[in-house]
Amino acid sequence: MPPPPRPAGRPANPVIPGFHPDPSVCRVGDDYYLACSSFEYFPGVPLFHSRDLVHWTQIGNVLDRPEQLRLPAATPSSAGIYAPTLRHHDGRFHLIVTHCGEGGGNLIVTATDPAGPWSDPVRAPGVPGIDPDLVWEEDGTCWCTVAGVAQVRIDAGTGQTYGAPRPLWSGRPGAKAPEAPHLYRIGAYWYLLIAEGGTERGHAVSIARSRTPTGPFEPCPANPVLTHRGTDHPVQNTGHADLVQGPDGSWWMVLLGVRPGGGTPGWHVLGRETFLTPVTWVDDWPVVGDVSPDLPELPWPLSPGPVEARRDDFECAELRPSWISLRDRPAAHCTTGERPGWLTLRARGGSLDAPDVVFTGRRQQHLACRARVLADPSQGRGGLAVRLDERHHYAIEASGTEVRVLARVGPLSTVVATRPVPAGPLVLTVTITPAPPDAQGPCAGPDVVSLGVEDPGGAFTALAALDGRYLSTEVAGGFTGRVIGMYAAHGAVHFDWFDYEPLDG
């Protein structure tokens, strides 16, 4: 059963639900801004604004032009754009990020307005590896720190580096994957915050300090300062954190985590989400609060939550920033201009199995939800899909006078069900609900994905109810979460509206 509704006004974690990993945050005056990884999806790097650290509104995407971000069809799922760091310095926003793919490397973009436009990327070929961070000393010297953990001096305007990267501090002895470094000047010390243990159940946050930004660094005796490994906490994989100070002097941490469900080993299906937790300081070391589904009372008033636009009638020339497409979005294949009030998708790849399939969707952000779309497949074939990657997806597809449910799980692809339908537009539906109470135990899946169609009179027919575990990271691997959206596999398919409805309170 869905969890009971949360009391009105109670702040809740995750503060940005769904596939929003690797958060990086900065504050400018009374405003907070936050960026996340986007991997193989375009536009890249979703950007959010908040006045209270709890309610976040997406105001754009940093890499929203083809000349900023090219993701060829050969870009594998879970490659692409990794781990941005967002900072404000000398009146400008700076974002440094890793492009893992053809023509990639570490890139820097800047803007005076975080809503955009952002500059074309400046490449930083002297910065190795992934997860780059930027920090400035008072005299303007800029340092870039990367996973490993290594550091090099950089000109953030040109991308030029000075000297070879040198090692700093790589976390606890024996801990794997020291990454996601962030360097801060706080009081008398420079603090180096890192993730370690891998981004799975062993994920953790550790910290060290130094009197200078170049070290040597003294590790915190309480490391890791945050981890949920080996616990039954409902939030797992906690790590990849960033610190921010509130206007009242309090400190806060944003981080990624997951909400696994079902039996053993537990499957998380929404991807890694952005959580918030308070930080206090004891003997000049941070003490991290509980990453709870219920946030503590904040020391300032909460702003009104954003009004979520759950239905889109495609009446605007540009898609809302929450819409993401696979690898690119050329107007020849995705447009609202061909038929007014409709989104038209023109096929390129022949199915959801193809890396160049034309697919546009939104992140699944609730453990229970329903998505509906009015589709006109009279000129082609396509439909509504729940996608994790090319090898893991479910779809209800319409073509002429037939609909069918398709399932792809690893090397296996099958038509699950078919049904004749009248010619013309029809409503395709996906409903995702937790596993029923009679399907509990160590082998129970996390949820059920039901796919069906509505007839012209509004009656709904479910064609299939599929186990959601096969669209989870624990099955598919990778770094992303589910995306629910529309696709075209042949010809042109037109979509009049899309509606997304949370069902879990």
C-alpha positions as CSV (number, residue, x, y, z in Angstrom):
1,M,0.0,0.0,0.0
2,P,1.2,3.6,-0.6
3,P,2.5,5.3,2.6
4,P,0.1,7.5,4.4
5,P,0.0,11.2,3.4
6,R,2.5,13.3,5.1
7,P,1.2,16.0,7.5
8,A,0.6,19.3,5.7
9,G,3.6,21.5,5.8
10,R,6.0,18.9,7.0
11,P,9.3,19.1,5.1
12,A,10.2,15.8,3.5
13,N,13.2,14.0,2.0
14,P,14.2,13.5,-0.7
15,V,14.0,17.2,-1.4
16,I,14.4,16.5,-5.2
17,P,12.9,13.1,-5.8
18,G,13.6,10.8,-8.7
19,F,16.7,10.5,-10.9
20,H,18.6,13.6,-9.6
21,P,22.0,12.3,-8.5
22,D,25.3,13.9,-7.6
23,P,23.9,17.2,-6.2
24,S,26.1,20.3,-6.0
25,V,24.7,23.4,-4.3
26,C,25.7,27.1,-3.8
27,R,24.0,30.0,-2.1
28,V,23.9,33.6,-3.4
29,G,22.3,36.0,-1.0
30,D,18.9,34.4,-0.1
31,D,18.9,32.1,-3.1
32,Y,20.1,28.6,-3.4
33,Y,21.0,26.9,-6.7
34,L,21.6,23.2,-7.3
35,A,22.8,21.1,-10.2
36,C,22.7,17.3,-10.9
37,S,24.1,14.8,-13.3
38,S,22.2,13.9,-16.4
39,F,24.2,11.1,-18.1
40,E,22.9,10.2,-21.6
41,Y,19.9,12.6,-21.6
42,F,19.6,15.9,-23.4
43,P,19.4,18.7,-22.3
44,G,22.1,18.1,-19.7
45,V,22.6,19.2,-16.1
46,P,19.2,20.1,-14.6
47,L,19.4,23.3,-12.6
48,F,17.1,24.1,-9.6
49,H,16.4,27.2,-7.4
50,S,15.1,27.3,-3.8
51,R,14.7,29.9,-1.1
52,D,14.6,27.4,1.8
53,L,16.6,24.3,0.7
54,V,13.5,22.2,0.8
55,H,11.3,23.3,-2.1
56,W,13.1,23.3,-5.4
57,T,11.9,24.5,-8.8
58,Q,13.7,23.5,-12.0
59,I,14.6,26.8,-13.8
60,G,16.5,25.3,-16.7
61,N,19.2,23.0,-17.9
62,V,22.8,24.2,-18.1
63,L,23.7,22.3,-21.3
64,D,20.7,23.0,-23.4
65,R,22.2,23.7,-26.9
66,P,23.6,21.2,-29.3
67,E,26.8,23.2,-29.6
68,Q,27.3,22.8,-25.8
69,L,26.6,19.1,-25.6
70,R,26.9,16.4,-28.2
71,L,26.0,12.9,-27.2
72,P,26.3,10.6,-30.3
73,A,24.2,7.5,-30.6
74,A,27.3,5.5,-29.7
75,T,27.2,7.1,-26.2
76,P,26.3,4.2,-23.9
77,S,23.6,4.5,-21.3
78,S,25.0,5.8,-18.0
79,A,27.8,7.5,-19.9
80,G,27.5,11.2,-20.9
81,I,27.4,14.0,-18.2
82,Y,28.8,13.2,-14.8
83,A,29.0,15.0,-11.5
84,P,28.8,18.8,-11.9
85,T,30.2,21.2,-9.3
86,L,28.3,24.5,-9.2
87,R,29.9,27.6,-7.6
88,H,29.5,31.4,-7.6
89,H,32.6,33.6,-7.7
90,D,33.3,37.2,-8.6
91,G,29.7,37.8,-9.8
92,R,29.5,34.8,-12.1
93,F,28.2,31.2,-11.8
94,H,30.8,28.6,-12.8
95,L,29.9,24.9,-13.5
96,I,32.6,22.3,-14.1
97,V,31.5,18.9,-15.3
98,T,32.8,15.7,-16.8
99,H,31.6,14.6,-20.3
100,C,32.3,10.8,-20.4
101,G,32.0,10.0,-24.1
102,E,33.2,10.8,-27.6
103,G,34.9,14.3,-27.6
104,G,34.5,14.5,-23.9
105,G,36.7,15.5,-21.0
106,N,36.2,18.1,-18.3
107,L,34.2,21.2,-19.3
108,I,33.6,24.6,-17.7
109,V,30.6,26.9,-18.5
110,T,29.7,30.2,-16.9
111,A,26.6,32.4,-16.6
112,T,25.6,35.6,-14.9
113,D,22.0,34.3,-14.6
114,P,21.7,30.6,-13.5
115,A,18.5,30.3,-15.5
116,G,20.7,30.8,-18.6
117,P,22.0,31.3,-21.1
118,W,25.2,29.5,-20.1
119,S,28.3,29.9,-22.2
120,D,29.7,27.5,-24.7
121,P,32.0,25.0,-22.9
122,V,35.7,25.8,-22.2
123,R,37.7,22.5,-22.2
124,A,40.2,21.7,-19.5
125,P,42.4,19.1,-21.0
126,G,44.9,19.3,-18.1
127,V,42.2,18.1,-15.6
128,P,42.2,14.3,-15.5
129,G,39.5,11.9,-14.5
130,I,36.0,12.7,-13.2
131,D,34.1,14.7,-10.6
132,P,35.9,18.0,-10.9
133,D,35.6,20.7,-8.2
134,L,36.5,24.4,-8.2
135,V,37.5,26.6,-5.3
136,W,39.1,30.1,-5.1
137,E,41.5,31.5,-2.6
138,E,41.1,35.1,-1.4
139,D,43.8,36.2,-3.9
140,G,41.9,34.7,-6.8
141,T,44.0,31.5,-7.2
142,C,41.7,28.7,-8.4
143,W,42.1,25.0,-7.6
144,C,40.5,22.1,-9.3
145,T,40.2,18.9,-7.4
146,V,39.2,15.6,-9.0
147,A,38.3,12.0,-8.0
148,G,41.3,10.1,-7.0
149,V,41.9,12.5,-5.1
150,A,44.2,14.9,-7.0
151,Q,44.5,18.7,-7.4
152,V,45.8,21.1,-10.0
153,R,45.8,24.9,-10.3
154,I,43.5,26.2,-13.1
155,D,42.3,29.3,-14.8
156,A,38.6,28.8,-14.7
157,G,38.1,31.3,-17.5
158,T,40.3,29.5,-20.1
159,G,40.6,26.0,-18.7
160,Q,44.4,26.3,-18.7
161,T,46.1,24.3,-15.9
162,Y,49.5,25.0,-14.3
163,G,51.7,22.1,-13.4
164,A,50.8,18.4,-13.1
165,P,48.0,17.2,-10.8
166,R,49.3,16.2,-7.4
167,P,47.7,13.8,-4.9
168,L,46.0,15.2,-1.9
169,W,44.1,12.7,0.4
170,S,42.2,9.7,-0.8
171,G,40.1,8.8,2.2
172,R,40.3,5.9,4.6
173,P,42.9,3.3,3.9
174,G,41.4,0.5,1.8
175,A,38.2,2.3,1.0
176,K,37.4,2.1,-2.8
177,A,36.5,4.8,-5.2
178,P,37.5,8.1,-3.5
179,E,35.5,10.6,-5.6
180,A,33.2,13.6,-5.5
181,P,35.7,15.9,-3.9
182,H,34.7,19.3,-2.7
183,L,37.1,21.8,-1.1
184,Y,35.9,24.6,1.2
185,R,37.4,27.4,3.4
186,I,35.4,27.3,6.6
187,G,36.8,29.2,9.6
188,A,40.5,28.6,10.1
189,Y,40.6,25.4,8.0
190,W,40.3,24.1,4.5
191,Y,38.1,21.1,4.4
192,L,38.2,18.3,1.8
193,L,34.9,16.4,1.6
194,I,34.9,13.2,-0.5
195,A,32.7,10.2,-1.2
196,E,34.2,6.7,-0.9
197,G,33.1,3.1,-0.9
198,G,31.5,3.1,-4.3
199,T,28.0,4.5,-5.1
200,E,26.2,1.3,-4.0
201,R,25.4,0.1,-0.4
202,G,28.9,0.9,0.8
203,H,28.7,4.5,-0.1
204,A,30.0,6.9,2.5
205,V,31.2,10.5,3.1
206,S,34.5,11.3,4.7
207,I,36.4,14.6,5.4
208,A,39.8,15.9,6.2
209,R,41.2,19.4,7.0
210,S,44.3,21.4,6.4
211,R,45.5,25.0,7.1
212,T,46.1,25.4,3.3
213,P,44.2,24.3,0.3
214,T,47.1,22.2,-0.9
215,G,47.4,20.2,2.3
216,P,48.7,18.2,4.1
217,F,45.3,17.0,5.1
218,E,44.4,15.6,8.5
219,P,41.5,13.0,8.4
220,C,38.6,13.3,10.7
221,P,38.8,10.8,13.5
222,A,35.1,10.0,13.1
223,N,35.3,9.1,9.4
224,P,33.1,8.3,7.7
225,V,31.0,11.2,8.9
226,L,28.0,9.7,7.0
227,T,27.1,6.2,5.8
228,H,24.1,3.9,6.1
229,R,25.9,0.7,5.1
230,G,25.0,-2.4,7.1
231,T,21.8,-0.7,8.4
232,D,18.1,-1.1,7.8
233,H,17.6,2.6,7.3
234,P,15.0,3.3,4.5
235,V,17.6,5.6,2.8
236,Q,20.6,3.8,1.4
237,N,23.7,4.5,-0.7
238,T,24.2,7.8,1.0
239,G,27.1,9.8,-0.4
240,H,28.4,12.3,-3.0
241,A,27.7,15.3,-0.7
242,D,28.1,19.0,-0.9
243,L,27.9,21.6,2.0
244,V,26.1,24.9,2.1
245,Q,25.7,27.6,4.8
246,G,22.3,29.1,5.5
247,P,21.9,32.9,6.1
248,D,21.5,32.3,9.8
249,G,24.9,30.6,10.0
250,S,23.6,27.0,10.1
251,W,25.2,24.4,7.9
252,W,23.5,21.8,5.6
253,M,24.5,19.0,3.4
254,V,22.9,17.8,0.2
255,L,23.7,14.3,-0.9
256,L,22.5,11.5,-3.0
257,G,20.7,8.4,-1.7
258,V,18.2,5.7,-2.8
259,R,15.0,4.2,-1.5
260,P,15.2,0.5,-2.1
261,G,12.0,-1.6,-1.9
262,G,10.9,-5.3,-2.0
263,G,12.8,-8.2,-0.7
264,T,16.5,-9.2,-0.9
265,P,18.7,-7.4,-2.0
266,G,16.3,-4.5,-2.3
267,W,15.7,-2.7,-5.6
268,H,15.8,1.0,-6.1
269,V,13.9,2.1,-9.2
270,L,13.9,5.9,-9.2
271,G,17.6,6.2,-9.4
272,R,19.7,8.2,-6.9
273,E,17.8,11.1,-5.4
274,T,18.8,14.4,-3.7
275,F,18.4,14.5,0.1
276,L,19.1,17.2,2.7
277,T,20.4,16.9,6.2
278,P,21.6,19.4,8.9
279,V,25.3,19.6,9.9
280,T,26.7,20.9,13.2
281,W,30.3,21.5,14.2
282,V,32.1,20.0,17.1
283,D,35.8,20.7,17.7
284,D,36.0,22.1,14.1
285,W,34.7,18.8,12.6
286,P,31.2,18.4,11.0
287,V,28.7,16.2,12.6
288,V,26.1,15.1,10.0
289,G,22.4,14.6,11.1
290,D,20.1,11.8,10.2
291,V,19.2,11.5,6.5
292,S,15.5,10.9,7.5
293,P,12.4,10.9,5.3
294,D,11.2,13.5,7.7
295,L,13.3,16.6,7.8
296,P,13.8,18.5,11.1
297,E,12.3,21.9,11.6
298,L,14.3,24.4,9.7
299,P,15.5,27.7,11.4
300,W,13.7,29.8,8.8
301,P,10.2,29.9,7.3
302,L,9.5,27.5,4.5
303,S,8.6,29.1,1.2
304,P,5.5,27.9,-0.6
305,G,6.2,24.7,-2.5
306,P,6.3,24.9,-6.3
307,V,3.1,24.2,-8.2
308,E,3.9,21.2,-10.2
309,A,2.8,21.2,-13.8
310,R,1.8,17.5,-14.0
311,R,-0.1,17.9,-17.2
312,D,1.4,19.2,-20.4
313,D,-0.8,20.1,-23.4
314,F,2.2,21.0,-25.6
315,E,0.9,24.5,-26.4
316,C,4.4,26.1,-26.0
317,A,7.0,26.3,-28.7
318,E,9.7,25.0,-26.3
319,L,9.3,22.0,-24.0
320,R,9.4,22.5,-20.3
321,P,12.9,22.0,-18.7
322,S,11.8,18.8,-17.0
323,W,11.4,17.0,-20.4
324,I,14.5,15.1,-21.4
325,S,15.3,13.2,-24.6
326,L,17.8,10.5,-25.4
327,R,21.1,11.9,-26.5
328,D,19.8,14.8,-28.6
329,R,16.6,16.6,-29.6
330,P,16.6,17.7,-33.2
331,A,13.6,19.6,-34.3
332,A,13.2,17.3,-37.3
333,H,12.4,14.5,-34.8
334,C,10.8,16.3,-31.9
335,T,8.6,19.4,-32.3
336,T,5.5,21.1,-31.1
337,G,5.3,23.2,-34.3
338,E,4.1,20.6,-36.8
339,R,0.6,20.2,-35.3
340,P,-0.4,23.1,-32.9
341,G,-1.1,21.8,-29.4
342,W,0.5,18.4,-30.1
343,L,4.0,17.0,-29.6
344,T,5.2,15.2,-32.8
345,L,7.9,12.6,-32.7
346,R,9.3,11.3,-35.9
347,A,11.1,7.9,-35.7
348,R,14.8,7.3,-36.3
349,G,15.7,4.2,-34.4
350,G,13.3,1.3,-35.0
351,S,12.5,0.5,-31.3
352,L,13.3,1.3,-27.7
353,D,16.2,-1.2,-28.1
354,A,18.0,1.2,-30.5
355,P,20.3,3.8,-29.1
356,D,19.0,6.4,-31.5
357,V,15.3,5.9,-30.8
358,V,13.3,9.1,-30.6
359,F,12.2,9.2,-26.9
360,T,11.1,12.2,-24.8
361,G,10.1,11.7,-21.2
362,R,10.2,12.9,-17.6
363,R,11.8,11.3,-14.6
364,Q,9.7,9.1,-12.4
365,Q,9.6,10.9,-9.1
366,H,7.2,9.0,-7.0
367,L,7.1,5.3,-5.8
368,A,3.5,5.2,-6.9
369,C,2.3,7.1,-9.9
370,R,0.2,7.1,-13.1
371,A,1.1,8.5,-16.5
372,R,-1.4,8.9,-19.3
373,V,-1.0,10.2,-22.8
374,L,-3.4,10.8,-25.7
375,A,-1.6,9.4,-28.8
376,D,-2.4,9.5,-32.5
377,P,-0.5,6.7,-34.2
378,S,-2.3,7.0,-37.5
379,Q,0.9,8.0,-39.3
380,G,3.3,5.6,-37.5
381,R,4.0,3.4,-34.5
382,G,5.0,4.4,-31.0
383,G,3.6,4.9,-27.5
384,L,4.3,5.3,-23.8
385,A,7.3,3.7,-22.1
386,V,9.0,3.2,-18.8
387,R,12.7,3.3,-19.6
388,L,15.8,2.5,-17.6
389,D,18.1,1.8,-20.6
390,E,18.1,0.1,-24.1
391,R,18.0,-3.3,-22.5
392,H,15.5,-2.7,-19.7
393,H,12.1,-1.1,-20.5
394,Y,8.4,-1.7,-20.7
395,A,6.1,0.0,-23.2
396,I,2.5,0.1,-24.5
397,E,2.7,0.7,-28.2
398,A,0.0,1.7,-30.6
399,S,0.0,1.1,-34.4
400,G,-3.1,1.4,-36.6
401,T,-5.9,-0.5,-34.9
402,E,-3.8,-2.5,-32.4
403,V,-2.0,-1.9,-29.2
404,R,0.6,-4.2,-27.6
405,V,2.6,-4.4,-24.5
406,L,6.4,-4.9,-25.0
407,A,9.0,-5.9,-22.4
408,R,12.7,-5.9,-22.8
409,V,14.8,-7.4,-19.9
410,G,18.5,-7.9,-20.7
411,P,18.8,-10.2,-23.8
412,L,15.1,-11.1,-23.7
413,S,12.5,-9.1,-25.7
414,T,8.8,-10.2,-25.9
415,V,5.3,-9.0,-26.8
416,V,3.4,-9.6,-23.6
417,A,-0.1,-8.8,-24.8
418,T,-2.0,-7.4,-27.7
419,R,-5.5,-5.9,-28.2
420,P,-7.4,-4.5,-31.1
421,V,-8.6,-0.9,-30.8
422,P,-10.6,1.6,-32.9
423,A,-8.6,3.7,-35.3
424,G,-7.8,7.2,-34.2
425,P,-6.3,8.8,-31.1
426,L,-6.4,6.8,-27.9
427,V,-5.2,7.1,-24.3
428,L,-2.3,4.9,-23.3
429,T,-1.6,4.5,-19.5
430,V,1.1,3.3,-17.2
431,T,0.3,2.8,-13.5
432,I,3.1,2.0,-11.0
433,T,2.1,0.8,-7.5
434,P,4.0,-0.9,-4.7
435,A,4.0,-4.7,-4.7
436,P,0.7,-6.0,-3.1
437,P,0.6,-7.1,0.5
438,D,0.3,-10.8,-0.5
439,A,3.5,-10.6,-2.5
440,Q,5.9,-10.0,0.4
441,G,9.0,-11.9,1.5
442,P,12.6,-12.1,0.5
443,C,11.8,-12.6,-3.2
444,A,9.2,-9.9,-3.5
445,G,9.7,-7.2,-6.1
446,P,9.6,-3.5,-5.3
447,D,6.5,-2.6,-7.4
448,V,4.2,-3.5,-10.2
449,V,4.1,-1.7,-13.6
450,S,0.7,-2.0,-15.2
451,L,0.2,-1.0,-18.8
452,G,-3.1,-0.5,-20.5
453,V,-5.4,1.6,-22.7
454,E,-8.6,3.6,-22.3
455,D,-11.4,3.3,-24.8
456,P,-13.2,6.4,-26.1
457,G,-15.8,6.1,-23.3
458,G,-13.0,6.3,-20.6
459,A,-13.1,2.7,-19.5
460,F,-9.6,1.4,-18.7
461,T,-8.3,-2.0,-19.7
462,A,-5.0,-3.3,-18.2
463,L,-3.2,-5.5,-20.7
464,A,-0.3,-6.5,-18.4
465,A,1.1,-6.1,-14.9
466,L,4.8,-6.6,-14.8
467,D,7.4,-6.9,-12.0
468,G,9.2,-3.7,-11.5
469,R,12.4,-5.2,-10.3
470,Y,13.6,-5.6,-13.9
471,L,13.6,-1.9,-14.3
472,S,15.9,-1.3,-11.3
473,T,19.6,-0.5,-10.9
474,E,20.2,-3.7,-9.0
475,V,19.1,-5.7,-12.2
476,A,20.2,-3.4,-15.0
477,G,23.3,-1.8,-13.5
478,G,24.3,1.8,-14.3
479,F,23.7,5.1,-12.7
480,T,20.3,6.3,-13.9
481,G,16.7,5.9,-12.8
482,R,13.4,5.4,-14.6
483,V,12.2,7.9,-17.1
484,I,8.5,7.7,-18.3
485,G,7.8,9.1,-21.7
486,M,6.7,9.0,-25.3
487,Y,8.5,7.5,-28.3
488,A,8.2,6.9,-32.0
489,A,9.4,3.6,-33.5
490,H,8.1,4.1,-37.1
491,G,6.8,7.1,-39.0
492,A,5.3,10.0,-37.0
493,V,3.3,9.7,-33.8
494,H,1.5,12.8,-32.4
495,F,0.7,13.3,-28.7
496,D,-2.0,15.7,-27.6
497,W,-1.2,15.8,-23.9
498,F,0.7,14.0,-21.2
499,D,-0.5,13.7,-17.6
500,Y,1.6,12.5,-14.6
501,E,-0.2,11.9,-11.3
502,P,1.5,10.9,-8.0
503,L,-0.4,8.2,-6.1
504,D,1.7,8.0,-2.9
505,G,0.5,11.1,-1.1
